[in-house]
């Protein structure tokens, strides 16, 4: 026989799971959308000093501290995209891991 309580419970669980997956996809797409901007900032920071930007001049630097700053700055795009992908994955799977798919 058809049980309306069971149907409502499954409907809430499916709706919540679908919402969480959509939220994870939005965070992932946000990271991909902002990647060119972060890449441009990284390129400007590592380049030569111009009228607008005070770059690090990574190509001609002999100072160890500036070279290490250039390496960290170069890795910032990877950290940015990686962290947003991690957050999107965590949002999408947190409900399943911590709640076991239960809504109550």
C-alpha positions in Angstrom: 0.0 0.0 0.0 1.1 3.6 -0.6 2.5 5.3 2.6 2.3 9.0 2.5 4.8 9.6 5.4 7.4 7.5 3.6 6.8 9.4 0.4 7.2 12.8 2.1 10.4 11.7 3.8 12.0 10.5 0.6 10.9 13.6 -1.2 12.5 15.8 1.5 15.7 13.8 1.3 15.9 14.0 -2.5 15.2 17.7 -2.5 17.9 18.4 0.1 20.4 16.3 -1.7 19.7 18.0 -5.0 20.0 21.4 -3.4 23.4 20.5 -1.8 24.7 19.2 -5.1 23.6 22.4 -6.9 25.3 24.5 -4.2 28.5 22.5 -4.7 28.4 23.0 -8.5 27.9 26.8 -7.9 31.0 27.0 -5.7 33.0 25.0 -8.3 31.8 27.2 -11.2 32.6 30.3 -9.1 36.2 29.1 -8.7 36.5 28.5 -12.4 34.9 31.9 -13.2 37.4 33.8 -10.9 40.5 31.9 -12.1 41.4 34.3 -14.9 41.2 37.3 -12.5 43.4 35.6 -10.0 45.8 34.6 -12.8 46.0 38.2 -14.0 46.7 39.5 -10.5 49.5 36.9 -10.1 51.0 37.9 -13.4 51.0 41.6 -12.5 52.5 40.9 -9.1 55.3 38.8 -10.5 56.1 41.1 -13.5 58.3 44.2 -13.7 57.3 47.5 -12.0 55.2 49.7 -14.1 53.3 52.9 -13.5 50.2 51.0 -12.3 51.7 48.0 -10.6 54.7 47.5 -8.4 55.8 44.1 -9.5 58.4 41.8 -7.9 60.5 41.5 -11.1 60.9 37.7 -10.6 62.9 37.2 -13.7 65.9 39.4 -12.7 65.8 39.1 -9.0 68.9 37.9 -7.0 67.4 38.3 -3.5 66.4 35.0 -1.9 63.4 36.6 -0.2 62.0 38.0 -3.4 62.5 34.6 -5.2 60.6 32.8 -2.4 57.8 35.4 -2.6 57.7 34.8 -6.4 57.3 31.1 -5.8 54.5 31.5 -3.3 52.8 34.0 -5.5 53.1 31.7 -8.5 51.4 28.9 -6.5 48.5 31.1 -5.4 46.3 30.3 -8.4 46.7 26.6 -7.6 45.8 27.1 -4.0 42.8 29.3 -4.9 41.3 26.8 -7.4 42.2 23.8 -5.3 40.6 25.2 -2.2 37.4 26.1 -4.0 37.1 22.6 -5.6 37.7 21.1 -2.1 34.9 23.3 -0.6 32.6 22.4 -3.4 33.3 18.7 -2.9 32.9 19.1 0.9 29.5 20.8 0.5 28.3 18.1 -1.9 29.4 15.2 0.3 29.0 16.5 3.8 25.4 15.6 4.1 26.0 12.0 3.0 29.0 11.5 5.3 27.8 13.2 8.5 24.1 12.5 8.3 24.1 9.3 6.4 21.4 10.6 4.1 18.9 11.0 6.9 16.8 14.1 7.2 15.5 13.6 10.8 
